[in-house]
Every structure is written in structure tokens, then in C-alpha cells.
Amino acid sequence: MANEEEFYEPDIISVNDENGNEILFELLERYETDEDVYVAITRYYETDEEIVEGDYEVIILKVVSEDGEEYLAEIEDEIEFEQISDILMAKVEEKFDVEYFEPEQ
């Protein structure tokens, strides 16, 4: 009987920063409302050394469409950010069977 083990293949997003440098992120989760789309991403690491030393900070952003192009933007409204962050982090925790903590303020 063949081993039917599933392998995880991450969804990779390529983002250009303000200096035009390409940065790769892994899409952890996506959440849509009637008006907006939000994503939870983390920096994508390719080499074994990067994977071991990576910080895996989860970044919550809003997908914004302008002039036919999509880009990722910070969620400026604090209440909106808290609500979306709670939803996305719960989905990430469930999907990856992990538990994140909030840093002490």
C-alpha cells in the first residue's frame, strides 16, 4: 500500500518594498468581508539556516485595489485591526495547530 502522506506547499506572495526590492511572504490565511479582503502573512524563508533563525512574525494587512492593481496596506483603524487580527489569528492557530501569544505592552 502506498504512503499517501500529504506534503505542505506554501502559498508564496512576492511583494516589492518602497525601494523596489522583492520580498517573499507566505500566505497563512485570508479573510473576506462584503467590502474588504485581509491577509495574514509571514516572511518566507528558503534556506535551512533562514528557517531555523526566522522570527515568523505574523503580519495582518488589507488588500487594496487601485487603478486595476492590488497591493497590501496597513490597517490604520485600530478597532478594525483588532477585530480582523483576532479573526485571522484564530484561523491561523486552527489551521497550523499553533498558539501565538501577544507581546507584553
All heavy atoms as an XYZ file, in Angstrom:
882
protein
N       0.841     -1.180      0.000
C       0.000      0.000      0.000
C       0.886      1.243      0.000
O       1.811      1.358      0.787
C      -0.917     -0.033      1.220
C      -1.845      1.143      1.315
S      -2.925      0.952      2.757
C      -4.458      1.279      1.964
N       0.625      2.168     -0.868
C       1.443      3.371     -0.995
C       1.167      4.330      0.154
O       0.053      4.441      0.643
C       1.149      4.067     -2.324
N       2.226      5.032      0.558
C       2.104      6.031      1.602
C       1.466      7.278      1.000
O       2.012      7.887      0.100
C       3.487      6.347      2.181
C       3.407      7.308      3.352
O       2.334      7.770      3.728
N       4.561      7.603      3.922
N       0.289      7.648      1.485
C      -0.442      8.779      0.925
C      -0.318     10.005      1.812
O      -1.264     10.747      2.000
C      -1.902      8.401      0.715
C      -2.064      7.301     -0.303
C      -3.517      6.955     -0.537
O      -4.388      7.781     -0.252
O      -3.762      5.840     -1.006
N       0.888     10.220      2.337
C       1.143     11.363      3.207
C       1.060     12.657      2.403
O       1.581     12.752      1.300
C       2.548     11.209      3.803
C       2.870     12.200      4.869
C       4.218     11.894      5.495
O       4.526     10.714      5.719
O       4.949     12.852      5.736
N       0.378     13.652      2.952
C       0.255     14.936      2.276
C       1.448     15.816      2.618
O       1.909     15.836      3.748
C      -1.033     15.645      2.694
C      -2.265     14.987      2.140
C      -3.513     15.798      2.440
O      -3.442     17.037      2.456
O      -4.551     15.174      2.659
N       1.936     16.547      1.625
C       3.037     17.467      1.830
C       2.513     18.887      1.782
O       1.682     19.221      0.944
C       4.118     17.269      0.767
C       4.830     15.952      0.894
C       4.457     14.869      0.113
C       5.831     15.789      1.823
C       5.094     13.655      0.240
C       6.479     14.575      1.960
C       6.108     13.504      1.165
N       3.015     19.709      2.691
C       2.590     21.102      2.763
C       3.311     21.921      1.698
O       4.518     21.883      1.601
C       2.895     21.664      4.158
C       2.596     23.129      4.280
C       1.284     23.577      4.324
C       3.616     24.063      4.334
C       0.990     24.920      4.427
C       3.337     25.416      4.443
C       2.020     25.831      4.489
O       1.738     27.159      4.587
N       2.552     22.625      0.885
C       3.114     23.522     -0.123
C       2.607     24.925      0.177
O       1.421     25.205      0.036
C       2.678     23.089     -1.525
C       3.175     21.732     -1.888
C       3.942     21.716     -3.189
O       4.134     22.775     -3.796
O       4.342     20.628     -3.577
N       3.494     25.825      0.604
C       3.048     27.164      0.976
C       2.629     28.005     -0.228
O       3.124     27.820     -1.335
C       4.290     27.771      1.644
C       5.440     27.040      1.033
C       4.929     25.652      0.752
N       1.670     28.924      0.016
C       1.302     29.920     -0.986
C       2.258     31.092     -0.810
O       2.281     31.715      0.258
C      -0.141     30.405     -0.773
C      -1.167     29.337     -1.100
O      -0.920     28.560     -2.046
O      -2.199     29.291     -0.426
N       3.031     31.386     -1.838
C       4.050     32.428     -1.765
C       3.559     33.691     -2.460
O       3.020     33.631     -3.567
C       5.383     31.963     -2.412
C       5.848     30.638     -1.798
C       6.450     33.037     -2.293
C       6.086     30.673     -0.322
N       3.767     34.829     -1.786
C       3.415     36.134     -2.335
C       4.700     36.927     -2.496
O       5.496     37.023     -1.560
C       2.474     36.900     -1.379
C       1.168     36.163     -1.188
C       2.232     38.316     -1.876
C       0.281     36.781     -0.128
N       4.883     37.506     -3.663
C       6.037     38.361     -3.924
C       5.597     39.809     -3.761
O       4.632     40.253     -4.380
C       6.543     38.124     -5.353
O       7.551     39.052     -5.662
N       6.303     40.543     -2.900
C       5.976     41.943     -2.622
C       7.211     42.792     -2.876
O       8.317     42.422     -2.480
C       5.513     42.114     -1.155
C       5.249     43.565     -0.832
C       4.288     41.259     -0.878
N       7.016     43.921     -3.531
C       8.110     44.867     -3.720
C       7.999     45.962     -2.676
O       6.936     46.575     -2.533
C       8.078     45.477     -5.125
C       8.414     44.462     -6.188
O       9.246     43.587     -5.984
N       7.749     44.547     -7.314
N       9.100     46.211     -1.947
C       9.073     47.268     -0.947
C       9.226     48.631     -1.613
O       9.303     48.726     -2.845
C      10.133     47.025      0.139
C      11.569     47.147     -0.361
O      11.798     47.617     -1.500
O      12.477     46.771      0.403
N       9.269     49.686     -0.814
C       9.328     51.041     -1.355
C      10.599     51.312     -2.157
O      10.646     52.239     -2.959
C       9.167     52.083     -0.239
C      10.213     52.016      0.849
C       9.884     51.036      1.969
O       8.776     50.469      2.001
O      10.759     50.808      2.808
N      11.624     50.476     -1.984
C      12.875     50.623     -2.741
C      12.935     49.703     -3.954
O      13.966     49.612     -4.610
C      14.074     50.360     -1.829
C      14.151     51.353     -0.694
O      13.885     52.537     -0.872
N      14.491     50.870      0.491
N      11.853     48.973     -4.217
C      11.811     48.075     -5.364
C      12.405     46.705     -5.112
O      12.513     45.896     -6.029
N      12.783     46.406     -3.860
C      13.341     45.101     -3.518
C      12.221     44.077     -3.358
O      11.212     44.357     -2.713
C      14.140     45.174     -2.211
C      15.280     46.148     -2.296
O      16.011     46.179     -3.276
N      15.427     46.974     -1.277
N      12.405     42.898     -3.951
C      11.409     41.839     -3.846
C      11.577     41.093     -2.525
O      12.676     40.693     -2.160
C      11.542     40.857     -5.003
C      10.524     39.737     -4.942
C      10.696     38.700     -6.031
O      11.823     38.204     -6.207
O       9.695     38.399     -6.686
N      10.467     40.921     -1.810
C      10.449     40.171     -0.558
C       9.382     39.096     -0.700
O       8.283     39.364     -1.176
C      10.111     41.081      0.643
C      11.101     42.246      0.717
C      10.123     40.283      1.942
C      10.709     43.309      1.723
N       9.723     37.878     -0.297
C       8.774     36.773     -0.384
C       8.102     36.550      0.960
O       8.753     36.540      2.004
C       9.475     35.492     -0.820
C      10.121     35.516     -2.202
C      10.819     34.195     -2.483
C       9.105     35.825     -3.279
N       6.774     36.393      0.913
C       5.983     36.114      2.097
C       5.159     34.861      1.858
O       4.803     34.549      0.728
C       5.029     37.278      2.404
C       5.728     38.502      2.899
C       6.118     39.490      2.025
C       5.990     38.671      4.248
C       6.768     40.635      2.477
C       6.631     39.804      4.712
C       7.021     40.785      3.828
N       4.857     34.171      2.946
C       3.963     33.022      2.883
C       2.583     33.473      3.316
O       2.425     34.095      4.376
C       4.457     31.909      3.801
C       3.551     30.708      3.792
C       4.045     29.575      4.670
O       5.196     29.594      5.112
O       3.230     28.658      4.911
N       1.592     33.188      2.496
C       0.210     33.492      2.838
C      -0.276     32.436      3.818
O      -0.374     31.257      3.476
C      -0.675     33.505      1.591
C      -2.159     33.688      1.821
C      -2.460     35.054      2.417
C      -2.930     33.494      0.525
N      -0.550     32.841      5.044
C      -1.012     31.910      6.060
C      -2.521     31.739      6.024
O      -3.032     30.629      6.168
C      -0.588     32.396      7.447
C       0.914     32.545      7.667
C       1.185     33.161      9.026
C       1.627     31.211      7.512
N      -3.220     32.859      5.849
C      -4.685     32.805      5.857
C      -5.237     34.057      5.197
O      -4.575     35.086      5.140
C      -5.187     32.697      7.298
C      -6.629     32.301      7.438
C      -6.964     30.955      6.833
O      -6.493     29.916      7.317
O      -7.726     30.953      5.835
N      -6.462     33.939      4.710
C      -7.155     35.036      4.028
C      -8.552     35.136      4.619
O      -9.179     34.128      4.931
C      -7.204     34.694      2.541
C      -7.945     35.638      1.665
C      -7.968     35.049      0.245
N      -8.764     35.853     -0.624
C      -8.281     36.724     -1.494
N      -6.990     36.852     -1.639
N      -9.083     37.436     -2.245
N      -9.051     36.376      4.762
C     -10.386     36.600      5.307
C     -11.071     37.676      4.471
O     -10.480     38.727      4.214
C     -10.298     37.039      6.772
C     -11.631     37.389      7.376
C     -12.583     36.413      7.631
C     -11.939     38.706      7.687
C     -13.819     36.738      8.175
C     -13.174     39.041      8.242
C     -14.098     38.056      8.482
O     -15.314     38.379      9.011
N     -12.301     37.393      4.038
C     -13.040     38.337      3.201
C     -14.317     38.772      3.888
O     -15.017     37.960      4.476
C     -13.392     37.695      1.858
C     -12.196     37.379      1.008
C     -12.557     36.815     -0.358
O     -13.585     37.253     -0.927
O     -11.820     35.950     -0.836
N     -14.608     40.069      3.769
C     -15.901     40.605      4.182
C     -16.616     41.005      2.890
O     -16.086     40.805      1.800
C     -15.743     41.839      5.093
O     -15.155     42.908      4.342
C     -14.889     41.529      6.316
N     -17.798     41.601      3.007
C     -18.507     42.050      1.810
C     -17.738     43.138      1.065
O     -17.833     43.243     -0.150
C     -19.900     42.571      2.179
C     -20.831     41.443      2.608
O     -20.569     40.281      2.242
O     -21.809     41.739      3.314
N     -16.968     43.950      1.801
C     -16.268     45.070      1.178
C     -14.761     44.888      1.047
O     -14.134     45.476      0.172
C     -16.497     46.365      1.979
C     -17.913     46.856      2.020
C     -18.691     46.283      3.209
O     -18.069     45.960      4.225
O     -19.918     46.142      3.100
N     -14.147     44.123      1.939
C     -12.688     44.094      2.005
C     -12.125     42.677      2.066
O     -12.814     41.729      2.410
C     -12.208     44.866      3.235
C     -12.568     46.334      3.176
O     -12.200     46.998      2.192
O     -13.226     46.824      4.124
N     -10.817     42.587      1.758
C     -10.068     41.337      1.857
C      -8.862     41.609      2.742
O      -8.190     42.641      2.607
C      -9.609     40.837      0.467
C      -8.751     39.583      0.596
C     -10.802     40.591     -0.439
N      -8.575     40.668      3.651
C      -7.459     40.802      4.577
C      -6.615     39.530      4.501
O      -7.127     38.463      4.197
C      -7.972     40.974      6.008
C      -8.891     42.155      6.174
C     -10.270     42.016      6.015
C      -8.381     43.408      6.499
C     -11.115     43.102      6.170
C      -9.231     44.499      6.661
C     -10.590     44.336      6.492
O     -11.427     45.407      6.650
N      -5.325     39.662      4.809
C      -4.438     38.506      4.788
C      -3.552     38.480      6.028
O      -3.227     39.525      6.599
C      -3.546     38.478      3.523
C      -4.368     38.280      2.268
C      -2.686     39.724      3.415
N      -3.182     37.276      6.411
C      -2.165     37.056      7.440
C      -0.980     36.434      6.703
O      -1.125     35.401      6.049
C      -2.680     36.115      8.520
N       0.166     37.101      6.781
C       1.361     36.627      6.083
C       2.542     36.588      7.045
O       2.512     37.204      8.112
C       1.713     37.524      4.868
C       1.991     38.968      5.302
C       0.617     37.469      3.813
C       2.467     39.891      4.185
N       3.565     35.857      6.656
C       4.819     35.838      7.387
C       5.949     35.747      6.374
O       5.753     35.275      5.246
C       4.879     34.672      8.402
O       5.998     34.857      9.269
C       4.983     33.323      7.710
N       7.101     36.211      6.745
C       8.259     36.185      5.845
C       8.543     34.742      5.434
O       8.490     33.825      6.255
C       9.468     36.791      6.557
C      10.713     36.904      5.736
C      10.638     38.107      4.807
N      11.782     38.169      3.947
C      12.800     38.994      4.124
N      12.809     39.838      5.131
N      13.805     38.978      3.277
N       8.828     34.525      4.150
C       9.122     33.187      3.642
C      10.631     32.975      3.661
O      11.390     33.810      3.182
C       8.596     33.042      2.215
C       8.922     31.702      1.605
C       8.302     30.552      2.053
C       9.851     31.594      0.584
C       8.593     29.319      1.508
C      10.147     30.362      0.020
C       9.522     29.224      0.487
O       9.823     28.020     -0.054
N      11.046     31.869      4.228
C      12.466     31.525      4.314
C      12.737     30.309      3.453
O      11.987     29.338      3.506
C      12.857     31.250      5.762
C      12.641     32.450      6.661
C      11.551     32.509      7.526
C      13.511     33.531      6.631
C      11.346     33.612      8.348
C      13.317     34.639      7.440
C      12.237     34.665      8.295
O      12.030     35.760      9.101
N      13.820     30.372      2.683
C      14.131     29.284      1.749
C      15.218     28.339      2.234
O      15.112     27.141      2.052
C      14.531     29.874      0.394
C      13.394     30.628     -0.273
C      13.775     31.141     -1.636
O      13.695     30.347     -2.592
O      14.152     32.317     -1.729
N      16.267     28.872      2.834
C      17.387     28.020      3.229
C      17.157     27.449      4.626
O      16.408     28.015      5.433
C      18.719     28.791      3.220
O      18.693     29.778      4.270
C      18.967     29.464      1.881
N      17.816     26.333      4.929
C      17.692     25.713      6.245
C      18.090     26.689      7.343
O      17.433     26.773      8.381
C      18.565     24.455      6.334
C      18.051     23.332      5.460
O      16.878     23.397      5.020
O      18.818     22.389      5.190
N      19.159     27.440      7.121
C      19.634     28.397      8.126
C      18.599     29.497      8.371
O      18.310     29.853      9.511
C      20.953     29.027      7.681
C      21.565     29.935      8.722
C      22.920     30.467      8.283
O      23.704     29.716      7.669
O      23.179     31.653      8.547
N      18.011     30.021      7.299
C      16.980     31.048      7.438
C      15.762     30.503      8.186
O      15.174     31.199      9.016
C      16.531     31.559      6.066
C      17.528     32.397      5.335
C      17.048     32.764      3.934
O      16.330     31.956      3.299
O      17.388     33.863      3.488
N      15.393     29.268      7.882
C      14.233     28.651      8.522
C      14.455     28.526     10.028
O      13.581     28.859     10.829
C      13.921     27.279      7.890
C      13.404     27.479      6.461
C      12.916     26.500      8.730
C      13.317     26.215      5.648
N      15.642     28.095     10.423
C      15.950     27.915     11.838
C      15.992     29.265     12.562
O      15.509     29.399     13.680
C      17.284     27.159     12.012
C      17.752     27.188     13.455
C      17.139     25.729     11.529
N      16.558     30.281     11.921
C      16.745     31.578     12.570
C      15.583     32.544     12.363
O      15.560     33.616     12.959
C      18.042     32.216     12.070
C      19.270     31.432     12.486
C      20.557     32.018     11.957
O      20.535     33.116     11.362
O      21.590     31.374     12.145
N      14.589     32.186     11.542
C      13.476     33.082     11.238
C      12.631     33.400     12.454
O      12.492     32.589     13.368
N      12.032     34.599     12.458
C      11.217     35.001     13.602
C       9.734     34.676     13.415
O       8.988     34.618     14.365
C      11.384     36.487     13.913
C      10.864     37.399     12.821
O      10.226     36.927     11.859
O      11.098     38.615     12.929
N       9.288     34.467     12.203
C       7.915     34.059     11.882
C       6.853     34.990     12.469
O       5.800     34.558     12.904
C       7.654     32.604     12.279
C       8.560     31.676     11.523
C       9.731     31.208     12.102
C       8.274     31.328     10.216
C      10.593     30.390     11.382
C       9.121     30.505      9.496
C      10.283     30.049     10.086
O      11.129     29.249      9.382
N       7.136     36.271     12.451
C       6.153     37.266     12.875
C       4.994     37.238     11.889
O       5.182     37.218     10.686
C       6.786     38.658     12.874
C       5.811     39.765     13.153
C       6.425     41.147     13.008
O       7.564     41.266     12.539
O       5.738     42.100     13.358
N       3.783     37.217     12.416
C       2.594     37.228     11.570
C       2.190     38.680     11.344
O       2.069     39.460     12.286
C       1.439     36.437     12.200
C       0.181     36.553     11.349
C       1.837     34.978     12.371
N       1.995     39.036     10.074
C       1.651     40.394      9.686
C       0.234     40.372      9.123
O      -0.076     39.572      8.241
C       2.638     40.929      8.633
C       4.068     40.846      9.172
C       2.279     42.353      8.225
C       5.136     41.002      8.106
N      -0.610     41.249      9.638
C      -2.002     41.345      9.194
C      -2.123     42.596      8.321
O      -1.803     43.696      8.772
C      -2.974     41.463     10.394
C      -2.743     40.352     11.416
C      -4.412     41.542      9.913
C      -3.049     38.963     10.945
N      -2.577     42.418      7.078
C      -2.689     43.534      6.137
C      -4.015     43.483      5.395
O      -4.684     42.451      5.355
C      -1.536     43.492      5.124
C      -0.129     43.631      5.691
C       0.904     43.323      4.621
C       0.088     45.010      6.275
N      -4.349     44.604      4.779
C      -5.557     44.726      3.970
C      -5.146     44.724      2.502
O      -4.136     45.330      2.131
C      -6.265     46.036      4.306
C      -7.559     46.272      3.569
C      -8.098     47.662      3.904
C      -9.402     47.540      4.626
N     -10.008     48.846      4.944
N      -5.916     44.022      1.667
C      -5.683     44.032      0.223
C      -6.452     45.222     -0.349
O      -7.666     45.318     -0.171
C      -6.139     42.717     -0.438
C      -5.921     42.776     -1.948
C      -5.413     41.527      0.177
N      -5.731     46.118     -1.008
C      -6.325     47.325     -1.559
C      -6.179     47.307     -3.072
O      -5.101     47.008     -3.594
C      -5.643     48.585     -0.975
C      -6.240     49.844     -1.556
C      -5.735     48.582      0.544
N      -7.267     47.620     -3.782
C      -7.225     47.693     -5.247
C      -7.260     49.153     -5.657
O      -8.086     49.934     -5.174
C      -8.420     46.974     -5.858
O      -8.347     45.603     -5.577
N      -6.354     49.498     -6.556
C      -6.300     50.870     -7.057
C      -5.785     50.844     -8.490
O      -4.743     50.265     -8.772
C      -5.365     51.704     -6.174
C      -5.390     53.183     -6.470
C      -4.583     53.955     -5.456
O      -5.049     54.114     -4.324
O      -3.470     54.378     -5.815
N      -6.534     51.449     -9.387
C      -6.164     51.506    -10.806
C      -5.898     50.117    -11.381
O      -4.955     49.908    -12.149
C      -4.940     52.407    -11.014
C      -5.192     53.850    -10.610
O      -6.343     54.304    -10.753
O      -4.237     54.516    -10.157
N      -6.717     49.141    -10.982
C      -6.589     47.796    -11.521
C      -5.469     46.968    -10.920
O      -5.247     45.838    -11.331
N      -4.737     47.509     -9.959
C      -3.652     46.777     -9.319
C      -3.969     46.570     -7.844
O      -4.600     47.411     -7.217
C      -2.338     47.535     -9.472
C      -1.886     47.622    -10.911
C      -0.385     47.771    -11.020
O       0.337     47.380    -10.085
O       0.050     48.273    -12.053
N      -3.531     45.438     -7.327
C      -3.718     45.155     -5.913
C      -2.408     45.342     -5.171
O      -1.337     45.015     -5.689
C      -4.198     43.721     -5.697
C      -5.624     43.475     -6.122
C      -6.094     42.090     -5.757
O      -5.268     41.187     -5.559
O      -7.310     41.912     -5.686
N      -2.513     45.875     -3.960
C      -1.345     45.975     -3.099
C      -1.778     45.770     -1.664
O      -2.969     45.802     -1.343
C      -0.597     47.296     -3.297
C      -1.366     48.534     -2.920
C      -1.244     49.084     -1.648
C      -2.214     49.171     -3.827
C      -1.943     50.221     -1.292
C      -2.912     50.310     -3.473
C      -2.772     50.829     -2.200
O      -3.469     51.949     -1.850
N      -0.808     45.523     -0.797
C      -1.088     45.285      0.611
C      -0.841     46.567      1.385
O       0.154     47.257      1.158
C      -0.195     44.169      1.151
C      -0.351     42.821      0.445
C       0.661     41.826      0.975
C      -1.761     42.283      0.622
N      -1.746     46.874      2.305
C      -1.636     48.101      3.083
C      -1.901     47.816      4.561
O      -2.613     46.872      4.899
C      -2.637     49.137      2.568
N      -1.324     48.657      5.402
C      -1.582     48.559      6.833
C      -3.040     48.906      7.105
O      -3.631     49.720      6.400
C      -0.692     49.523      7.606
C       0.755     49.122      7.627
C       1.592     50.060      8.490
O       1.093     50.513      9.551
O       2.722     50.350      8.093
N      -3.586     48.309      8.142
C      -4.934     48.640      8.586
C      -4.779     49.776      9.592
O      -4.261     49.572     10.684
C      -5.628     47.426      9.223
C      -5.662     46.257      8.229
C      -7.028     47.797      9.695
C      -6.109     44.947      8.835
N      -5.199     50.957      9.194
C      -4.954     52.138     10.014
C      -5.926     52.296     11.178
O      -5.570     52.824     12.216
C      -4.952     53.381      9.131
C      -3.800     53.362      8.143
C      -3.736     54.592      7.269
O      -4.455     55.577      7.555
O      -2.967     54.558      6.308
N      -7.157     51.836     11.018
C      -8.148     51.950     12.085
C      -7.857     50.887     13.143
O      -7.848     49.687     12.848
C      -9.553     51.768     11.503
C     -10.628     51.886     12.556
O     -10.944     50.839     13.170
O     -11.132     52.998     12.755
N      -7.623     51.325     14.379
C      -7.227     50.412     15.448
C      -8.303     49.372     15.769
O      -7.999     48.191     15.974
C      -6.894     51.214     16.711
C      -6.266     50.370     17.795
C      -5.799     51.205     18.974
O      -5.284     52.310     18.775
O      -5.963     50.708     20.106
N      -9.563     49.782     15.779
C     -10.654     48.849     16.078
C     -10.780     47.816     14.959
O     -10.913     46.611     15.216
C     -11.980     49.613     16.289
C     -11.884     50.467     17.547
C     -13.163     48.646     16.364
C     -13.033     51.424     17.757
N     -10.718     48.269     13.705
C     -10.765     47.356     12.566
C      -9.603     46.371     12.640
O      -9.788     45.165     12.454
C     -10.703     48.159     11.255
C     -10.668     47.296     10.015
C     -10.456     48.106      8.742
O     -10.066     49.301      8.818
O     -10.668     47.531      7.663
N      -8.397     46.865     12.952
C      -7.232     45.995     13.038
C      -7.417     44.932     14.122
O      -7.127     43.754     13.895
C      -5.952     46.796     13.318
C      -4.747     45.912     13.489
C      -4.089     45.405     12.380
C      -4.304     45.547     14.751
C      -2.994     44.557     12.532
C      -3.218     44.708     14.916
C      -2.562     44.211     13.799
N      -7.891     45.332     15.286
C      -8.080     44.379     16.385
C      -9.088     43.290     16.013
O      -8.857     42.116     16.277
C      -8.516     45.107     17.660
C      -7.417     45.931     18.306
C      -6.254     45.097     18.800
O      -6.474     43.962     19.292
O      -5.105     45.563     18.676
N     -10.195     43.688     15.399
C     -11.224     42.723     15.019
C     -10.689     41.742     13.972
O     -10.858     40.524     14.109
C     -12.455     43.442     14.474
C     -13.215     44.217     15.513
C     -14.322     45.070     14.919
O     -14.320     45.393     13.730
N     -15.270     45.458     15.759
N     -10.058     42.258     12.929
C      -9.542     41.418     11.846
C      -8.394     40.552     12.340
O      -8.294     39.361     12.008
C      -9.111     42.283     10.640
C     -10.309     43.041     10.065
C      -8.404     41.452      9.581
C     -11.469     42.172      9.620
N      -7.533     41.123     13.151
C      -6.398     40.383     13.699
C      -6.879     39.188     14.521
O      -6.350     38.077     14.388
C      -5.548     41.316     14.558
O      -4.458     40.638     15.107
N      -7.890     39.402     15.365
C      -8.427     38.301     16.175
C      -8.980     37.185     15.287
O      -8.752     36.002     15.539
C      -9.526     38.806     17.114
C      -8.983     39.644     18.267
O      -7.757     39.640     18.494
O      -9.796     40.314     18.932
N      -9.710     37.552     14.250
C     -10.295     36.558     13.339
C      -9.201     35.782     12.603
O      -9.209     34.549     12.577
C     -11.240     37.238     12.326
C     -12.483     37.779     13.047
C     -11.630     36.277     11.203
C     -13.323     38.728     12.216
N      -8.251     36.508     12.015
C      -7.203     35.845     11.233
C      -6.286     34.989     12.108
O      -5.906     33.881     11.721
C      -6.387     36.866     10.441
C      -7.026     37.323      9.138
C      -6.286     38.516      8.553
C      -7.055     36.187      8.124
N      -5.937     35.477     13.289
C      -5.039     34.698     14.150
C      -5.726     33.423     14.640
O      -5.089     32.383     14.752
C      -4.550     35.550     15.320
C      -3.571     36.642     14.884
S      -2.187     36.044     13.876
C      -1.343     35.007     15.036
N      -7.030     33.483     14.892
C      -7.765     32.265     15.277
C      -7.743     31.255     14.137
O      -7.557     30.052     14.360
C      -9.196     32.619     15.663
N      -7.893     31.744     12.906
C      -7.862     30.851     11.743
C      -6.466     30.246     11.556
O      -6.330     29.061     11.236
C      -8.292     31.618     10.489
C      -9.773     31.996     10.494
C     -10.130     32.923      9.357
C     -10.225     32.243      8.058
N     -11.519     31.990      7.489
N      -5.418     31.055     11.749
C      -4.039     30.573     11.614
C      -3.746     29.529     12.687
O      -3.170     28.473     12.403
C      -3.026     31.749     11.693
C      -1.605     31.243     11.868
C      -3.126     32.630     10.456
N      -4.138     29.820     13.924
C      -3.907     28.869     15.017
C      -4.583     27.534     14.747
O      -4.005     26.475     14.979
C      -4.389     29.463     16.340
C      -3.497     30.581     16.838
C      -4.022     31.258     18.090
O      -5.191     31.016     18.483
O      -3.265     32.033     18.692
N      -5.807     27.577     14.244
C      -6.537     26.343     13.953
C      -5.902     25.592     12.778
O      -5.706     24.376     12.839
C      -7.990     26.676     13.635
C      -8.833     25.449     13.373
C     -10.283     25.793     13.086
O     -10.788     26.779     13.634
O     -10.890     25.062     12.285
N      -5.577     26.310     11.724
C      -5.038     25.687     10.513
C      -3.695     25.009     10.764
O      -3.428     23.919     10.266
C      -4.894     26.745      9.415
C      -4.348     26.225      8.107
C      -4.320     27.333      7.071
C      -3.828     26.862      5.723
N      -3.866     27.967      4.744
N      -2.817     25.674     11.529
C      -1.461     25.165     11.727
C      -1.257     24.515     13.087
O      -0.149     24.115     13.421
C      -0.445     26.299     11.532
C      -0.394     26.789     10.114
C      -1.085     27.931      9.736
C       0.329     26.102      9.148
C      -1.041     28.387      8.430
C       0.372     26.545      7.842
C      -0.317     27.689      7.478
N      -2.330     24.418     13.880
C      -2.266     23.813     15.211
C      -1.141     24.430     16.045
O      -0.282     23.741     16.596
C      -2.097     22.294     15.109
C      -2.386     21.604     16.434
O      -3.138     22.173     17.246
O      -1.830     20.509     16.660
N      -1.139     25.763     16.097
C      -0.161     26.514     16.880
C      -0.902     27.499     17.768
O      -2.086     27.764     17.587
C       0.835     27.298     15.994
C       1.704     26.358     15.185
C       0.109     28.280     15.097
N      -0.185     28.045     18.723
C      -0.760     29.063     19.586
C       0.200     30.237     19.635
O       1.367     30.091     20.000
C      -0.983     28.503     20.986
C      -1.799     29.407     21.866
C      -2.169     28.737     23.166
O      -2.549     27.556     23.145
O      -2.061     29.414     24.198
N      -0.279     31.402     19.229
C       0.532     32.606     19.268
C       0.231     33.361     20.542
O      -0.827     33.223     21.128
C       0.241     33.504     18.058
C       0.899     33.003     16.801
C       0.227     32.169     15.923
C       2.199     33.344     16.512
C       0.827     31.692     14.782
C       2.817     32.869     15.377
C       2.129     32.053     14.512
O       2.727     31.591     13.389
N       1.175     34.155     20.963
C       0.971     34.980     22.132
C       1.145     36.442     21.739
O       1.820     36.755     20.772
C       1.968     34.609     23.229
C       3.397     34.889     22.860
C       3.990     36.090     23.200
C       4.144     33.956     22.141
C       5.307     36.354     22.841
C       5.453     34.223     21.775
C       6.036     35.427     22.122
N       0.525     37.309     22.512
C       0.688     38.734     22.270
C       1.814     39.230     23.157
O       1.849     38.940     24.351
C      -0.608     39.487     22.593
C      -1.708     39.189     21.609
C      -2.883     40.132     21.772
O      -2.679     41.295     22.145
O      -3.995     39.664     21.517
N       2.759     40.000     22.586
C       3.847     40.534     23.400
C       3.319     41.453     24.492
O       2.292     42.105     24.313
C       4.705     41.308     22.407
C       4.078     41.173     21.085
C       2.814     40.413     21.210
N       4.016     41.485     25.613
C       3.598     42.363     26.698
C       3.769     43.807     26.274
O       4.750     44.164     25.644
C       4.419     42.077     27.940
C       4.137     40.711     28.525
C       4.945     40.450     29.783
O       5.277     41.418     30.488
O       5.236     39.276     30.036
N       2.808     44.627     26.635
C       2.841     46.038     26.271
C       3.638     46.829     27.271
O       3.572     46.714     28.399
C       1.411     46.597     26.182
C       0.569     45.867     25.176
C       0.913     46.223     23.731
O       1.349     47.313     23.440
N       0.723     45.281     22.843
